[in-house]
Amino acid sequence: MNTDSLIYDLITADLPNAQLCIIPGGTHFAPVRQSDLFNKTVNKFLNEPFTRPDSKF
């Protein structure tokens, strides 16, 4: 397991209804360079209810 995935797990574990999406090859420019995937991901997050099986919320 790499350090990045540990950090992502720690951050999302304590945020109710948090979702993690890693865009392959993504950088801080993903909204521009991979706009289709970025926009689909954001729209899905905003429009579809999400519950984690381990979430109390």
Buried (B, 14 or more C-beta within 10 A) or exposed (E): EEEEEEEBEEEEEEEEEEEEEEEEEBEEEBEEEBEEBBEEBEEEEEEEEEEEEEEEE
